[in-house]
Amino acid sequence: MGPPEEEIRRRLERVGQAHLLRFWAELEPAQRNSLWETLVQLDADELGEHCKRAAEACAREQGGRGQGRLDGELQPIPAEFLGSVCRSDRATLERWEEEGLRQISQDKVAVLLLAGGQGTRLGVSYPKGMYDVGLPSHKTLYQIQAERIRRVEQLAGERFGTQCIIPWYIMTSEFTLGPTEKFFREHNYFNLKKSNVVMFEQRMLPAVTFDGKAILEEKGKVAMAPDGNGGLYRALVDNKILEDMDQRGIRYIHVYCVDNILVKMADPVFIGFCVSKGADCGAKVVEKAYPTEPVGVVCRVDGVCQVVEYSEITLESVQMRNPDGRLTFSAGNVCNHFFTLGFLQEIAEKFEPQLKHHVAIKKVPFVDEEGNLVKPLKPNGIKLEKFVFDVFQFSKNFVAFEVPREDEFSPLKNGDTADKDTPTTARQALLSQHYRWAVKAGAAFVDANGQRIPEKYSLSGDEESPVVCEISPLVSYFGEGLETYLKAKNLQSPFLLDEDVMKFMAQHE
C-alpha cells in the first residue's frame, strides 16, 4: 500500500511535477491504479531529480554543440592489448579457441543478450529478435542465436568429453518482455532448457520536456522509455542476475546486441583470447570501412580505455593513418563485449552511479492541457540513456579483439527502404558467409541445367552471393566440419544444409 493521494500530490508539487495528476478526476479506477503504481514506483524525489538532470544535460549538450573535441588526448589501443583474427597465425587462434572451449566445457561461460529495444526503425511493432530477414529456412534472429548456443555447447562437450551448459540471459524492457516470453514458449525455447534461459527487465525512465517536466502520453500514463543498454548494470542488481550467475559457477560473460545476424555466441576464440590475457573487460571491434564511417571508436583518452563517438573527433584525426597505411583510429565498436563476473560485481557495487547519462532528443506523443493526444512533427522530449560500453574506463586490464566485418558484423536496424543495415543486407551477409564456407569445404554449385556456377572467393560488402546457400548453426557454428558433407559435391542453388540434409548426406557417402 503506497502513500495516500494527497501525500503523493504534495510530493509531486514539491518537485514541480504536479501536472501528472491534471486528469486524475477523469480517470477510470483501473487507469488511476496504473498511474498510481507508476508514481509510487518512481518516487517523487527521484522523479524530480531525473527531470532536472535531463533538462540540464540537454541544455549543456545543445549549448556545447561542436565543442568538446578529444583529439589531443586520444591514443589508439596499444598493440599488446589488441588481438586480431586476421593478423594472428593459425596456431595462436587455435590456442585461444582451445582455451575458450575449455572454459565453456567447465560451465564457466554465459551469454547475455541486450534486447530491450523495439523494432521501430525496422518498421515493426515487435522485438527485433522475432524478425525473419527472409532466409530459406525463415529462421528468426532468436532461433539463429539459440542454435549457435546449442552448437558451441556441443563443440566444447565433444572436445573435452563433458556435458556443458551456456546459460542465456536476455535483458528485455517493458515493451519486449511479454512478446519475447510468449515467442520462446511457442517455440519450446528452441530446444534449450527453459531454466537456462533467464529473461529480466531493465528499468524504464520518464521522457521529459525541454523545461524539465515529465511527459504524459495519455491522461493516466507517463511516457516511459528504457534506460539504454547501459541500464544493464542496474538491472543485473535489481533482478539478482549476478547472484544467479555466481550460483551457477559462471565466471565469464559474453554480452551482445540482438540485431547482429552474424554474432558468434560465446565465441571460443574471443573468450580464450580474453582469458589468456587476464582481461576483466574486452571488446570486439571491426576495422572502420572508411575514415568518416559514423561509428564509435575504441581507444584511450588520457590513458583510459573508452568508446569515443565519431562526433567527438575532428576530421584530421579521423583520417590519420599509420606507416602501414591503416587508419590510426580504426577500431569500430560493435557492441560485443567480454566481462568477468568479478568486474560486473565491482561495477554494480561501486561504479554504476558514476556512469554518464547520454541525451537522446525524440518525438514523444503527449496529451495537451485539454487532454487531446498530440503526435509532434519535431522532437519535443528528452530521453536519458546509459551506454553499456561506458564501464570500460573502470577496467584494470582492458583488451580489444579485431574481427573481420564480413564474418562477424551485419546489424539489422532499418527497413528495406534504407541504404544500409536492412533485412536485405543482413540476409546477404549471412548467405554470403555460408557460401564462402561451402566453397572452402570443397563444394561446387551448379545451375538448374547442371552447369557449374563460377566460384567467387571474395565478395564486396554489398555484393550478393552468386548462389543461395544457407547452413544451419546446428550443423556448423563457424564453418567447421563441412568437408565431411560437402567436399567434391555438386550442389544446386538454393541449397539449405540443415540437420536432416546432413544426416541424409552422411548416410549416402
Secondary structure, DSSP 8 states (H G I E B T S, - for coil): ----HHHHHHHHHHTT-GGGGTTGGG--HHHHHHHHHHHHHH-HHHHHHHHHHHHHHHHHHHHTTT----GGGEE---GGGEEESTTS-HHHHHHHHHHHHHHHHTT-EEEEEE---B-TTTT-SSBGGG-B---TT--BHHHHHHHHHHHHHHHHHHHHT------EEEEE-TTTHHHHHHHHHHTGGGGS-GGGEEEEE--EEE-EETTS-B-EEETTEE-EEE--GGGHHHHHHHTTHHHHHHHHT--EEEEEETTBTT--TT-HHHHHHHHHTT-SEEEEEEE-SSTT----EEEEETTEEEEE-GGGS-HHHHT-B-TTSSBTT-EEEEEEEEEEHHHHHHIIIIIGGGS--EEEEE---EE-TTS-EE--SS--EEEEE--GGGGGGG-SSEEEEE--HHHH--B--S-TTSSSSSHHHHHHHHHHHHHHHHHHTT-EEE-TTS-EE---S---TT---SS-EEE-TTT-SSSTT-HHHHTT-EEESSEEE-HHHHHHHHHT-
